[in-house]
């Protein structure tokens, strides 16, 4: 099979488009690259959605933790403590078991039966776990940045008559993002790397539509040679990391465009060995 034919058959296989059956023997390097790249679509799906929704929840959690009211502060503190204090791998298993224990025929909500089986699928259940986990880590980052907002900026906002939501949107929130962005960039990179744990979790791949590691493991099992598919996965994630650094670096420059060149904080990638 030519490389062009492999791309046509397997480039979108993880989405259910193209050839249904996986190759059984005589694997070519192109087939491995294409299929593993196809699985990477799911890793990007998990990372982009979890990061997007997690950003919103993290902002709310940071504000809640900084609030004076214990009704807002304590839930935010416990949310951060639970998801930062337990391993992500364990969270996957606990979430899957919790979703499985829900009544198989659905649950009654105001007399309406709601189907819950979809929560045991990776595209939904694993995404929820990643979303909550990154929201907790990002919430702590944003909280630290929120506490570090210079008092002079807030006093200047008060002097200009900024109050309430207007003050938060114009002064507090942009400054918080500017201070938190380098650390948040590292959290975003780690989140995309953590999407590989979905393969090892209890959430199954539906109809062999798995992520990059699913296809890499398939080729390693069939060929008894892990030194080809797994380096391909590593190269894909290195390229993905470089794209993230470029994208977040551009956002960092936008956030700091009003500062002199000497005062702009540069993003430095610091990989986390242990979550």
C-alpha positions in Angstrom: 0.0 0.0 0.0 1.4 3.4 -1.0 1.7 6.2 1.6 -0.9 8.3 -0.2 -3.3 5.4 0.0 -2.5 5.0 3.8 -3.3 8.7 4.3 -6.6 8.4 2.4 -7.6 5.3 4.4 -6.5 6.0 7.9 -5.9 9.8 8.3 -9.3 10.3 10.0 -10.0 6.7 11.1 -10.1 7.7 14.8 -13.2 9.8 13.9 -14.9 6.9 12.1 -14.0 8.2 8.6 -12.1 5.9 6.3 -11.1 2.2 6.5 -12.8 0.4 9.4 -10.4 -2.5 9.8 -6.9 -1.9 11.1 -3.9 -3.4 9.1 -3.1 -6.9 10.3 0.4 -7.5 9.0 3.2 -6.0 6.9 3.0 -2.7 8.7 4.7 0.2 6.9 6.2 3.2 8.6 3.7 5.4 6.8 0.8 3.4 8.2 2.1 3.8 11.8 2.7 7.5 11.4 -0.7 8.1 9.9 -2.7 6.0 12.3 -0.9 7.4 15.4 -1.4 10.9 14.0 -5.1 10.1 13.5 -5.3 9.1 17.2 -3.7 12.3 18.1 -6.9 14.1 17.1 -8.5 12.7 20.3 -5.6 14.0 22.4 -6.1 17.4 20.9 -9.8 17.1 21.5 -9.3 16.3 25.2 -6.7 19.0 25.7 -8.5 21.9 23.9 -11.9 21.3 25.5 -10.6 20.6 29.0 -8.3 23.7 28.8 -11.1 25.9 27.5 -13.7 25.0 30.0 -11.1 24.6 32.8 -10.0 28.2 32.2 -13.4 29.5 33.0 -13.9 27.3 36.1 -10.4 28.1 37.3 -11.1 31.8 37.2 -14.3 31.2 39.2 -12.4 29.0 41.7 -9.7 31.6 42.1 -12.2 34.3 42.8 -14.0 32.0 45.2 -10.9 31.2 47.1 -10.0 34.9 47.4 -13.6 35.8 48.6 -14.3 36.9 52.1 -17.4 34.7 52.5 -16.6 31.2 53.8 -19.5 29.9 51.7 -17.5 30.7 48.6 -14.0 30.3 50.0 -14.3 26.8 51.6 -15.8 25.0 48.5 -13.1 26.5 46.3 -10.3 25.5 48.8 -11.6 21.9 49.1 -12.1 21.6 45.3 -8.4 22.6 44.8 -7.2 20.4 47.6 -9.0 17.3 46.4 -8.0 17.4 42.8 -4.4 18.6 43.5 -4.0 16.2 46.4 -4.9 13.0 44.5 -3.2 11.5 41.4 -4.8 12.1 38.1 -4.5 8.4 37.2 -6.6 7.5 40.3 -9.2 10.2 39.5 -9.8 8.5 36.1 -10.5 5.2 37.8 -12.7 6.6 40.6 -14.7 8.7 38.0 -15.2 5.7 35.8 -16.4 3.5 38.7 -18.7 6.3 39.9 -20.2 6.6 36.4 -20.6 2.8 36.1 -22.4 2.6 39.4 -25.1 5.0 38.2 -28.2 3.1 37.3 -27.7 1.4 34.0 -31.1 2.4 32.7 -30.6 6.0 33.7 -31.6 8.1 36.7 -34.8 9.8 37.5 -34.7 13.6 37.4 -38.1 15.3 38.1 -39.8 12.2 36.7 -37.7 12.1 33.5 -35.3 9.2 32.8 -31.9 10.5 31.9 -29.5 8.1 30.2 -26.1 8.0 31.8 -24.2 5.4 29.8 -22.5 8.1 27.8 -20.6 9.1 30.8 -18.6 5.9 30.7 -17.3 6.7 27.2 -13.9 8.3 27.0 -15.0 11.3 25.0 -17.3 12.5 27.9 -16.1 10.9 31.1 -12.4 11.3 30.6 -13.0 14.8 29.4 -14.8 15.7 32.6 -11.9 14.4 34.7 -9.3 16.3 32.8 -11.5 19.4 32.9 -11.9 19.3 36.7 -8.2 18.4 37.3 -6.8 21.3 35.2 -9.4 23.7 36.7 -8.0 22.9 40.2 -4.4 23.4 39.2 -5.1 26.5 37.1 -7.4 27.9 39.9 -4.4 27.7 42.3 -2.2 29.5 39.8 -4.8 32.2 39.2 -5.4 32.6 42.9 -1.7 33.2 43.5 -1.6 35.7 40.6 -4.7 37.4 42.0 -3.0 37.9 45.4 0.0 39.3 43.6 -1.9 42.1 41.7 0.0 45.3 42.7 -2.0 47.4 45.2 -0.9 50.5 43.2 -2.9 49.2 40.2 -6.0 48.7 42.3 -5.6 52.1 44.0 -5.2 53.8 40.6 -8.3 52.1 39.4 -10.2 53.4 42.5 -8.8 56.9 41.8 -10.2 56.7 38.2 -13.6 55.6 39.6 -13.5 52.0 38.5 -15.7 49.8 40.7 -17.1 46.3 40.7 -17.2 44.4 37.4 -15.7 47.3 35.5 -12.7 47.3 37.8 -12.3 43.5 37.6 -12.6 43.4 33.8 -10.3 46.3 33.0 -7.7 46.0 35.8 -7.8 43.0 38.0 -8.4 40.2 35.5 -5.9 41.3 32.8 -3.2 41.8 35.5 -3.9 38.5 37.0 -3.6 36.8 33.6 -0.4 38.6 32.8 1.2 37.4 36.1 -0.2 33.9 35.8 0.4 33.3 32.1 4.0 31.7 32.3 2.9 29.2 34.9 -0.4 28.6 33.2 1.5 27.8 29.9 3.3 25.0 31.7 0.0 23.7 33.1 -1.5 23.7 29.5 1.5 21.7 28.2 1.2 19.2 31.0 -2.5 18.8 30.4 -1.9 17.8 26.8 0.7 15.3 27.9 -1.7 14.0 30.5 -4.2 13.1 27.8 -2.1 10.0 27.2 -3.3 8.6 30.5 -6.8 8.2 29.1 -5.6 5.1 27.3 -4.5 3.5 30.7 -7.7 4.6 32.5 -10.9 2.6 32.7 -12.5 4.5 29.9 -12.6 2.2 26.9 -11.9 3.1 23.3 -15.2 2.8 21.4 -15.0 0.8 18.2 -11.2 1.0 18.2 -11.4 4.7 17.9 -8.6 5.5 20.4 -6.0 8.1 20.9 -2.4 8.2 19.8 -1.2 5.8 22.5 -3.9 3.3 21.6 -2.6 2.9 18.1 1.0 2.9 19.2 0.3 0.1 21.6 -1.5 -1.8 18.8 1.6 -1.7 16.6 3.9 -2.5 19.5 1.8 -5.6 20.3 1.6 -6.8 16.7 5.3 -6.2 15.8 6.8 -6.9 19.2 8.9 -3.7 18.5 8.0 -0.7 20.7 11.0 1.3 19.4 9.1 2.5 16.3 5.5 3.5 17.4 6.4 5.0 20.8 9.1 7.4 19.4 6.5 8.4 16.8 4.1 9.3 19.6 6.9 11.3 21.3 7.7 13.2 18.1 4.0 14.1 17.7 3.8 15.4 21.3 7.1 17.4 20.9 5.6 19.1 17.8 2.4 19.7 19.7 4.3 21.2 22.6 6.2 23.5 20.3 2.8 24.7 18.8 1.5 25.4 22.3 4.6 27.3 23.3 4.3 29.4 20.2 0.6 30.1 20.7 0.9 30.9 24.4 4.0 32.9 23.7 2.0 35.0 21.3 -0.7 35.5 23.9 1.9 36.4 26.5 3.3 39.1 24.2 -0.2 40.4 23.7 -0.8 40.6 27.5 2.5 42.4 28.1 2.5 44.6 25.0 2.0 47.8 27.1 5.2 47.1 29.2 8.7 48.1 28.3 10.8 45.3 26.7 13.0 44.9 29.7 10.0 44.2 32.0 8.2 41.6 29.9 8.3 38.1 31.4 9.3 35.4 29.0 7.7 32.0 29.1 10.1 29.2 30.2 9.0 25.6 29.8 9.5 23.7 33.0 8.3 20.1 32.6 6.7 18.5 35.6 8.0 15.0 36.3 5.3 14.1 38.9 1.7 15.4 38.9 
